[in-house]
Amino acid sequence: MYEYNVPLEGITPVNHPHYKIMETGEAEFIGWIAARKLSTNVSVRIPFRVDIEFMADCESERFGYGSDEGSIRIYHGNHMFAINMENKADSRLSKEAVGFHQPLIGNYCSYPGLGKIKYNEYNTLTWIVGERHFAVVINGEVRYCGVNFPYMASDLYLLKPETIYIGSDGQGKKYFRSIKVSQLKTAPKIKIKKGKLNMIVNRSNNIITVIRPLITMHYGENYWFNGCARYVMECLGEKD
């Protein structure tokens, strides 16, 4: 339908990760925790496609405090689509998994061994959340392809657009050379019943438009008051 080449200098860091543009034109990124992401400032609805050219620096990984290292994560709304997940300091415990939340349903799926990447050299990643196929391609190799997901039977054109975020975890440096986001074409579902043509229309009432996360998985429920207090101060216009 359309594609957007995201300018690396136009990316917006969220929650203060390390992010800078190198003299080579590449972008250097350290997330530390999953909540620190990069906003592409591009919003798409399902179905969509994301293409990333990236490099993971092995020498900078630290596995501090039991954290994972090495993943590349794509966020769309409350759903994450990631590769090279669940890696530990002991390589025998590393899963190098493809992990994702199933669109609409939200259950998390993990497939060990399918998300392996090459360290210290550039990799290509294509993630397709499509109308007929759900696929991840790494370095030109199809690592996972699913069909007949429940979301594929839904009226995708009724879904609201969500911003695409890019993230990772741990202290390992990631370098990005290019990021492209594509909105794929979809068609409304048309149902014919007893000789009548029925088209499903958008039911716009009782939709929650804004959901504000006050607690992240990194801090837990003991920090609920801090999150609420921070939100109140933001509403009052306090910046610090």
N, C-alpha and C positions, 0 to 999 in steps of 0.2 A: 504494500500500500504506500508506505514511504519509509525512508531510512534517514538517520541523522548521525553524522560523524561528530562525536562529542569533542570539542576542543579541550585539550588537557588543561590549558590555562583558564578555562571557564568552569572547571569543576569546583564545587563548593564543599569544603571539609565540614563534617558534622561531628560535634562533641570533641573537637580539638585533637585530631590525629596529627601525625607528622606528614606533611605533604608539601613538596616543592618541585618546581620545574628545573631540570638540569640544563646545563649549557648545550647538551646534545639534543634538547627538545623533549627528552623523555621525562616522565614524572616518577618521583620517588615517594613511596608511601610506607608508613609503619602504623599499624592500627592499635597494637598492644591488647585491646579488648574488642569484642565484636560490636559493641555499641558505637565505636568510632568508625565512621564510614565516610564515603565520598558520594555526594549527590551529583548525578549527571545533569540534573535540571531538565530531564526529558521524561515526560509522562506518557505511558502507553497503557492500553488495556489488553487483556488476553484476546487473541493470540499475538505473541511478540517474539522477537529474536534479539539476542545480544551477542556481539562478537568482540572479543578482547585479545589483544596481543600483549603478553606479560612475561616477566622473568622473576623468579624467586631466588633470593640470595641465600644459599645454605649456610655460609659462615656466620651470618648475623643472627641465626636462630639460637634461642637461649632456653626455651622450655621452662621458664621461671614459674614458680608456684603451681606446677602441674599443668600449665597451659598447653594447648595444642599449638602446632606451628604449620605453616606452609599452605594454608587453604586460600582459595580464591572464591569469594562469595558474591552472589548477585541477589539483591533484595527487590521484591515487588510487593508493596503493601506489607502484609504480615507473613509473607512467604519467602523462604530462602532457597536458593538453588546454588549448590556449591560442589567444588571438586577438591581433591587432595585433603580430605577431612580426617580428623581423629588420629593425628600423628603424635607420637610420644618420643621422648629422648631415647628410649630403648627401641631400636628399629623392629624388634620382634613383636612389639605391641602396637606398632603403627599400622593403620588400616588403609591409608591412601584411598579413602572411599569417595564415591559419588553420594551426596546426601541432598535431599530436597523435601520440602513440604508439598504435598499433593495439592494442586490448585483447587480453590474453593473449599475442599474438605479440610485441608490443613494438617493431616497426619504426616508424621515424619518418616521417611524411608531412607535407608542407608545400604549401599552396596559396596562392600570392601573390595579393594584392588582395582576398581574401575576408574578411579580418579587420579591415578598416578601421573606425575608430570616430570619434566626434565629440569633439574636445578642448574642455575648459573648459565642458562641460555634461554632464548625467547621461545615461548610456547604460544600456540593459538588455541583459543577456546570459543566454541560456538554453542550457545544454549538456545534451543527452540522450544518454546511453550506454544505448540501449534494447535490448530483446529482438528487435525487428524493424527498428528505425531507429537510425541514429547521426547526430545532427543538431546543428548550432549555429545559433542564432537571435540576431541582433543588432538591437536596436531594432525588433523585430517582423518583421524580414526574414529569411527562411531563407537563410543564406549557404552552407550545405553540408548535404547529406543523403545518407547512404550506406545501402545495404542489402546483404544477403547477405555480411556480414563473417564470417570464420571463427568468431569467438567466438559468434556468434548460433546456431550449430549445437551449441554446447557445453551441458552441464548447468549452467547458471548458478547454480542454487540450491546447488550443492556448493561454490562459491567462498567463501572467508572474507571477512568484512567488512574494509574498509580505511578509515582516517580520511581525510576530505576536508581538504586544505590549499589555501589561496589564496596566490598569490605574484605577483611581477613581476620587474623588473630595472631597473638604472640608478637615477639620483637623482631622477627625476620623481615628484612626489607623486601618490598615488592616494587618492581619497575613496570610502568605501563608505556607502551609505544602507541597504541591506538585503542579506542573504544567506539563501537558503533551500536546504536539501538535502532531496531526496525519494528514498525507497526505492521503486522501482517493483516491481510484482508480476511474478512469474515462475512458471512451472510446470515440474515435472520432466519430462524427456524420457522418453517411453514408447515402447518398440520392440516390435513384434509380428513374430515370426519363426517360420515354419512352424507357425502356429496356437498358439504359446505367447506368453504375455505376459511380457516382460522389462523390469524397471526397473533403471536404473543406480543403484548405491548408492555412498555416499561411501567412498573408499579412504583411510583416515586415516593409514596407516603411511607411512613414509619421506617425510614432509612436513617441510620445514625451517620451523620456526615463527618464528625470529627471524633476520633478516639485518641486520647492523650495518654501515652504510656508514662506512668509515674514510677514504676519499679522495673529495673532490668534484672536479668538473670545473674548478673555479675555481683549485685549487691544484696538481693534477697529482701524478704519481708521486713527485716529489722530496720530497713531504711525507708519505710513507707512515709513516715512523717517528713523526712528530708525532701522526698520527691514532691509531696503535697505543698510544703512550704515554699519550695523553689517555684512551683507553678503559680502560687499566689503572688509572689514577689514579681514574677514576670508580668502578670496581669496588671500589677500596679505600676509597671514601667521601670522597675529597678533592673539595672543591667549587671550588677555585680552579685 
